Amino acid sequence: MINPLEMMRNLENLKSQAEEMKKKAALIKATGYAMGNMIEVVATGELKIESVKIDPSLLEQDPSMLQVLVASAVNNALENVKSRLSQELGQIGQGLNLGI
């Protein structure tokens, strides 16, 4: 039988854990690279790009190649952030015994 009081306690716990996750996500940063380390992109846990660094020697290259490299570095940074977020979410899920 379902206990309504237990459900309310679980809901409060879930809300608390969600707030904790938002705070942790705001602190996460991950870096993505392309062309070795010639292009560096830093993304946050809020899936925003914080910075882009491009080696000046690449600025003399074909613009379409540079665009592809920057996109690759951005995608790499976002994948790294998603991986970190997944790790954090997994830890919270384990703490809640949800079997995640």
HUCOR-V927496 format. One record per backbone hydrogen bond with DSSP energy under -0.5 kcal/mol. CO is the residue of the C=O (numbers start at 0). NH is the residue of the N-H. Records with the same first field share a line. If there is no record, write none. Layout:
CO: NH + NH
//
This chain:
1: 3
2: 6
3: 7
4: 8
5: 9
6: 10
7: 11
8: 12
9: 13
10: 14
11: 15
12: 16
13: 17
14: 18
15: 19
16: 20
17: 21
18: 22
19: 23
20: 24
21: 25
22: 26
23: 26 + 27
24: 27 + 44
27: 44
29: 42
31: 40
33: 38
34: 36 + 37
37: 54
38: 33
39: 52
40: 31 + 42
41: 49 + 50
42: 29
43: 46
47: 43 + 49
50: 41
52: 39
54: 57
55: 58
56: 59
57: 60
61: 64 + 65
62: 66
63: 67
64: 68
65: 69
66: 70
67: 71
68: 72
69: 73
70: 74
71: 75
72: 76
73: 77
74: 78
75: 79
76: 80
77: 81
78: 82
79: 83
80: 84
81: 85
82: 86
83: 87
84: 88
85: 89
86: 90
87: 91
88: 92
89: 93
90: 94
91: 95
92: 97
93: 96
//
